[in-house]
Amino acid sequence: MLHGRYGKVIKPSYRKNFWKNKKVFLTGHTGFKGSWLSLILNILGAKVVGYSLKPKNRKNLFTLASLDKIFYKSIYGDIRDYKKLKKSISSFAPEIIIHMAAQPLVRQSYFEPQYTYEVNTLGTLNVLNISNQIKSIKAGLIVTTDKVYENNNLKTYYKEDDKLGGIDPYSSSKACAELICSTYINSFLTREKKYFATARAGNVIGGGDFSHDRIVPDYFKSLKKGIIFLRYPNSIRPWQYVMDPLMGYLSLLENLFKNKKKYIGAWNFGPKKNTEKKVIEVIQSLNKNFNNCVKIRINQKSLKNYYESKNLHLDSAKAKKFLKWEPKYNAKKSIELTAEWHKGFVKGCDIFFLTRKQILEYLNL
């Protein structure tokens, strides 16, 4: 049965009872994707301990939805603090670990390159090294990004075995994390019958993302002024609704938990081929949803100072073939649901129930 704080019990339509009472340690639980995943796991009946930095601003999904109340324990800590992280994991003795804590912004990585590498690379190393020492852990997932590939800016669909790289510090730090994961998976974890994998998702959109330098949050901020500044309006990105990759992660973890060695390694979770959208097309779609006309301006200054890839495509054939996973929502539907969430937020709706409603609607498809 599907559980969750408040609300009626409904018949399960996805993952049945696998997650009921599973002990899950989740890093980055206060972030955008971490908050959504926390609520999903709560609905599925998992027992979750979260470990993350405290949100800097009040306007974030974790705080707005009062998600701290759904955890077995919510711990505020730095992923670089090895001693505190190890104590937090070992005292809980989880069966599954999901690592999502990160410095997730490309532009910020130019301002804070050392911090970005410490969090994204060494933070991942901390999680892996501790996981190798905790006997209770049977499966784990390290979430990286679609930007780990050496991008040639062609209309190439990157597969999991393509060359890793990254010009900007963020992409490079995540590629480094992938290399560390590969080493630990093959040299240590698998030998101890701990099955780990990495997940590379596209540009995730959904309600509750208030991050800086992300196109959808920037659009909502621009509604009052009526102008949005874009760096690369014609850049193509693999946009996808937040629920799609998250459910892919859970499907992968189930298979890893069942001691299926063939599921270790890297996995792409992106939109269907030929459904990617340009940045400007996303803005146009949002304008339609809000009966608005936010004007677009090009930020020429940022073009000179920062590198960003023009084309980015993921090949998710592996996930479709072996996990039977594929996105349920296209870009149009994803944008509509994101707009619906934001309209509810503006109207003062209960954020917990608003988010939970969209999760349950997805699970019952």
N, C-alpha and C positions, 0 to 999 in steps of 0.2 A: 504494500500500500504506500501511497505517497503521503508524507507527513508534512511537517512545517509548523512554524509558529502561527497559531490561529488558523481558522478556516476548516472546512469539512475535509474528511478523508475521501480521496478519489481513487478509482481503479488505476493501477499503473499501466502506462502505455510504452514506457521506455526504461530499459535496464532493470525492470522488475524490482526484486528485493536485494540485489547484489550489494548496494551501498548501505543498507540498513545496519546500523551499529558498527560500521567499519570505522576504525580509528585513523583519521587523516590529519597529517600535519601540513599546513598550507602557509607558505611564505608569501608576502605581498598581499595579504588578505584585505588591506584597507584601500588598495588601488581600484581602478575602474573594473578591469576584468576579474580581479581577485574578489571584489564585492559581489559581482554577479555569480561567480563560481561558489562563493560561500553560501549564498542563498539557495542555489541549486542543490548543493550537498545537504543543506538543512532540510529541504523539501524531500530529498531522497532518503533521509533518515540517518545520515552519517554523523559520527561524533568527531567534531573538528576543533583543532587548536590552531589559532592563527598567530603568525609572527610577522611583524612589519613595523615600519616607522609610523609614528602618529601622524595623521593627516595634518598638513600645514594650514589649510584653510577650512572654514566651516562648510563651504559649498563643495561637498563631495558626496558621492552616493553612500559611502559607509556611514557617514554621520547623519545625513538626511533621512536614511531609512532605519537608523538606530540598530545597525546590524551587530554591534558589539554584544547584544543580548542573545543572539542565536548561537554563540560559540560555547563549547565546553570551557574554553579559556581563550581570551584574547590577550596576546602579549605584545607590548610595544618594545621593539628592539632593533638594533642595526644588524644587518646581515653580515657585516664585517666583524662583528663582535663574536669571535669564535667560541669563547668560554660561555657566554650567555646563550648562544644558539645551541651549543651542545647540551647544556644543562636543560634547556627548554624541550629539546627533542627527546633526550634520554628519560626525563622524568615522566613524559607522556607515553613513551614506548609505542609509537604509531606503527600501523601495518603498511601504510602508504604515505609517501611524501610527495608533495607537489610544490615545485619551486617557481614562483612567479615574481618574487621581489626583484626590482631592477630600477636603474635610471633609464626611463623609456623614451626620452626625447632626443631627436637628432640634433636640433639647434643647441640644446643645453650642453650636449657633449662637446661642442666647440668652446664653450665658456668654461666647462669643468671637465677636461679630458681625463685627468688623473682620478678624480672621483668616479667618473663613469667606468673606467677600467677596474677600479677597486671594487665597485659594487657588482658590476655585470660579470666580471671575470673571476676575481678572487672570491667574491661572494658565492658564486657557483661552486668554486673549488671547496669552500667551507662546507657547503651542503653535501657535496659528494663524499668528502673525506669522513664527515660525521656519519653519513648514511652507511658507509662501509663498516663502521664500528658498532652500529646499533643493531643487535640481533633481531629485534622484532620487525624491522622493515623488510618487506617482501617485494615491493614494487615502487617505482618512483618515476616522476616525469619532470624534466627540466624544460621550461618554456623559454624559447629564444625569440626569433623573429624571421620574417620573410626576407629581411635585408642582410642575411648572413652570406648570400651568394656574391661571387665576383660578378658585378653587373656590367654587361656590355651595352646596355641601353637599346638592345634590339628586342624585337617582339618574340623573345625566347621564353618558353615555359620551363622554369628551372625544376629539375628533379633532385631528389635527395642526395644523389651521388655526384652532383655537379660541384665544381670547384668553389671553395669558400673564399671570402675576401671582405672588402669594405674600405672605402676611402675615408668616410667620416668616422670619428672615434666611436660613436654608438654602434654602427654596423660592425666595425672591426672588433670591438669588445665582445659582441655577441658571437662573432665567428670564433674568437679565441675560446669563449665558453664552450662552443660546440666541440672544439678540438680536445679540450680538457675532458668533456663528457665522454667522447669516444675512447680516450685513454683509460678512464676509470671504469667504463662499462666493460671493456675487453680485458683489462689487466687485473681488475679487482672484483667488481660487483658481481659479474656473471659467475665467477668462480665460487662465490659465496651463495649462489642461487638467489641473488637479488637482481630482479630484472628491471632495467631502466631504459628510458627512451627520451628523445628530445622532440619538441613540437615547434614547427615553424608556421605561424599563421599570417594571414594577410592584414590589411588595414581594417581593423575591427571598429564598427560603429554601433551605437546603442544608447539608450537613456542613461544619464548620470555621468557622462564623461565631461568634466570641466577642465581638462588639462590645457596648458598653454601650447600654442603652436601645433594644434591639431585642427584640421579643417572644419569638422562639424561643430566642436565647441566654439571655434572662432566665428562661425556663422551665427550662432545663437547670441554671442556677445555683440555682433554687428547689427542685430535687428533694430535697436533703438537709433543708432547713428545712420543706418541705411547704406553703409559702405563697408566692404570687406577687402582687405589687401591680401593678394595671393602672390606667392613667389613663383610658382610654376603652374599656371592654370591649365595647361595642356598635358601635364604629367598624368600617366595612366597608373592606376593603383588597383590591387585586388580587394575591393571593398566587400565586406561581409558583415552580417548581423552577428552580434556578440554571442548569441546562443549556439550558432553553428560550430565554430571551432571548439568551444567549451565542451559540448557534448561529444565531439570527436576525441578530445582529451580523455574524457571519462571512459569512452569505449576502448581506447587504447590501454588505459590503466587496468581495465577489467581483464583484458587478455594477458597483460604482463603479470598480473597478480596470480593468474591461473598457471603460472610457471611455463608460459609459452615463450621459449627462448627466441623463436623466429621474429618476435615483435620488438626486440631491442633495436636501438639505433634511432635514426632520424626519420621524421614524418612531416609531410606538408599537409596543411589544412587550409585550402584556399577556395575561392568561388569557382563555379563551373567555367570552363574555357569560353572565351569570347563574350564574357559578361562583364569584363572590367570596364570601369568608367574613368573618364578624365575628371580632374578636379573641378573644372568649370561645369561639367555636367551634373556633378553632385550638388553644386550651389544652385543650379537651375532647377533641379528636382526639389530642393528644399524650398525655394521660392514658390513653387507650385503648391506645396503643402501648406504654406503659410499665407497664400494669396498676397505675396509680398514681392517687392522688387529691390532686393539689396544689390546695389551697384558694385561692380568688380573693378578694382584698381590693382595694378601690378606694382609690387614693392621692388623697385629696381636696385635699391641699396643692398637688400639681402641676396640678390642674385650674384653680386660681386664677391660676397664674403663667405658663402656657404655652398657646398656641393650637395645636390640631391639627384638621384637617378630619375630619368625621364620615363622609363618604362619598367614595370615590375610585374611579372606574371609567375604564378605557381602552378606546377603540375601535381595534382592531388590524386593521380590514378592509383597510386599505391594504397592510399587510405580507402579508396572506393573498392578496390579489388579485395583487400585482405580484412578490412574492418566493416565493409558494407556501409561506409559513411559517405555522404555527400550533402552539400548545403540544402536546407529546406526552403530558404528564402532567397530570392534574387535581390539585386541592388535596389530595385524600385520598392519592394516590400520592406527591405531593411531600412531605407530612408523614411518610409511612411511610419514605421513603428518607432523609430527614433524621434520623429516629429511629434507623434502621439504622446510619447513619454514627456517630452519637453512642454507640450501644451498642458499636460496634467500638472507638471511641476509649477508652471506659471499660475495656474488656477488654484494652487494650494492643496492639491490632492495629497492623500497619505502616500508617501513615497514607497514605504514598505509594501503596501498592498498593490500599488501601481506596478512595481517591478515584479512582484510575485505573480500578478495576473498575467503578465507577458510570458513569464517562465512556464506557467501552467498551460497556457494556450499552446505554446511550442511543444511541450511534452505530450499533449493530448492529440497532436496532429496524427 
